């Protein structure tokens, strides 16, 4: 995974910084449609963040429509496919 840097001294909240890093990975093609996002645990460990902070970052991506979550499976680069697609 490409290592973006978080700035703990920035006025931008850490969850927004992480969402921006993941969003850039999607825009750059490093993560493609239907690829899974790294797990909450992995992101939490890699960026030294609480899982709540990671969940908020993922929530931003879901709210923006660039990712979707499947219960018990994970979060994937979106949009969510429709039945029959």
C-alpha positions, 0 to 999 in steps of 0.5 A, a space after each residue: 500500500 502506498 504510504 501517504 503521510 498523516 500530519 498530526 499537527 494539521 487543522 484537518 482531522 486525521 480521519 479526513 486525511 486518511 480518507 484523502 489518502 485512500 481516495 487518492 489511491 482510488 483516483 490513481 488506479 492503485 485501488 480499482 473498482 471492486 478491489 477491497 480497501 485494506 482492513 480496519 485493523 491494517 489501516 489502524 496499525 499502519 497509520 497508528 490510528 484508532 479503529 474509530 478514526 479508520 471507520 470515520 475515514 471509510 464512512 467518508 468514502 462511502 458517503 461520497 459514493 466511492 466505496 461501499 460496505 458489504 456486511 461481514 465481507 469488507 469495504 470495496 471500491 464502488 459504486 456497488 454493482 447491481 444485480 445482474 451486472 
